[in-house]
Amino acid sequence: MKKIAIIAHDRMKPKLVEFLKERENWLWGRTFIATGLTAEFVKQGVELNVEHVNPGREGGFKQLTKMAQEGELSAVFFFRDPEMVQDYEAEVVDFVKTCIRCNLPLASNPASAELLIVGLIKMENSTRVKN
């Protein structure tokens, strides 16, 4: 499986860590990629393999956009704070649009992220059975 991008706005970081911690056994063995601060926050709370890109404001969203375009991501968990607007909002919007264009599964809250995980696991199991 390719990498799963995990991103969270500051207010949503605790919710992302809680979500990942509760599903750690489902996610074991996968590789995650996260923007700088999200990666640090997750590494402090969960035992998962998390790689860094730059913080969002320092080009992290541009890096993730490129990874999405090049097919390096299998899914995205982006826990957004709907009230937050950042000075690099254009890069955030471009990333979300790229996910849509590339047909990349994008979960913006715990409920959709859980369904996404279950779907990915089911697809992997189905592929194993076929092979």
C-alpha positions in Angstrom: 0.0 0.0 0.0 1.1 3.5 -0.7 1.5 6.2 2.0 -1.5 7.6 3.8 -1.3 11.4 4.3 -2.4 12.7 7.7 -2.9 16.4 8.3 -4.8 18.3 11.0 -5.3 21.9 11.8 -4.1 22.9 15.3 -7.5 22.5 17.0 -8.0 19.1 15.3 -4.6 17.6 16.1 -5.8 16.0 19.4 -8.8 14.5 17.6 -6.6 13.1 14.9 -4.2 11.5 17.5 -7.2 10.1 19.4 -8.6 8.7 16.2 -5.3 7.1 15.2 -4.6 5.7 18.7 -8.0 4.0 18.9 -7.4 2.3 15.5 -3.7 1.6 15.9 -4.1 -2.1 15.4 -5.9 -1.5 12.0 -3.1 0.9 10.9 -0.1 -1.1 12.1 2.5 -1.7 9.3 1.3 1.2 7.1 3.4 4.3 6.3 2.0 7.7 7.0 3.2 11.1 5.7 2.3 14.3 7.5 3.1 18.0 7.5 5.7 19.0 10.0 3.6 19.9 13.1 1.0 17.2 12.6 3.8 14.6 12.3 5.4 15.7 15.5 2.1 15.8 17.3 1.2 12.3 16.1 4.6 10.8 16.9 4.2 11.9 20.5 0.8 10.1 20.9 0.8 7.1 18.6 3.3 4.3 17.7 3.0 4.6 13.9 5.5 5.0 11.1 5.2 8.7 10.3 7.4 10.5 7.7 7.6 14.3 7.5 7.1 16.8 4.8 7.5 20.5 5.5 5.0 22.3 7.7 2.0 23.5 5.7 3.0 27.1 5.8 6.5 26.2 4.5 5.4 24.3 1.5 4.1 21.0 3.0 0.8 21.2 1.0 2.8 21.7 -2.2 4.8 18.6 -1.4 1.7 16.6 -0.7 0.0 17.9 -3.9 3.0 16.7 -5.9 2.9 13.3 -4.2 -0.8 13.0 -4.9 -0.2 13.9 -8.6 2.5 11.3 -8.8 0.4 8.5 -7.3 2.4 8.1 -4.1 -0.6 8.4 -1.8 -3.4 5.8 -1.3 -5.6 8.0 1.0 -5.7 11.3 2.9 -7.0 12.0 6.4 -7.3 15.8 6.6 -9.0 16.8 9.8 -9.8 20.5 9.0 -11.1 23.2 11.3 -13.9 24.6 9.2 -13.5 28.0 10.9 -9.8 28.3 10.1 -8.4 30.3 7.2 -4.7 30.4 6.7 -2.4 32.7 4.8 -1.5 29.7 2.6 -5.2 28.7 2.0 -4.6 28.7 -1.8 -2.2 25.8 -1.3 -4.7 23.9 0.9 -7.4 24.4 -1.7 -5.1 23.2 -4.5 -4.2 20.1 -2.5 -7.9 19.3 -1.9 -8.7 19.9 -5.6 -5.8 17.6 -6.6 -7.2 14.8 -4.4 -10.5 15.2 -6.2 -8.9 15.3 -9.7 -6.8 12.2 -8.9 -9.7 10.3 -7.4 -7.8 10.0 -4.1 -9.9 9.1 -1.1 -10.1 12.1 1.2 -11.5 12.0 4.7 -12.1 15.3 6.6 -13.4 13.9 9.9 -13.3 10.8 12.1 -16.5 9.3 10.7 -15.3 9.4 7.0 -11.8 8.4 8.0 -13.1 5.3 9.7 -15.2 4.3 6.7 -12.1 4.9 4.5 -9.9 2.6 6.6 -12.6 -0.1 6.6 -12.9 0.2 2.8 -9.1 0.0 2.3 -8.8 -3.1 4.5 -11.7 -4.8 2.7 -10.1 -4.0 -0.7 -6.7 -5.4 0.5 -8.4 -8.6 1.8 -10.3 -9.0 -1.5 -7.2 -8.6 -3.5 -5.4 -11.2 -1.4 -8.3 -13.7 -1.8 -8.2 -13.2 -5.6 -4.5 -13.8 -5.8 
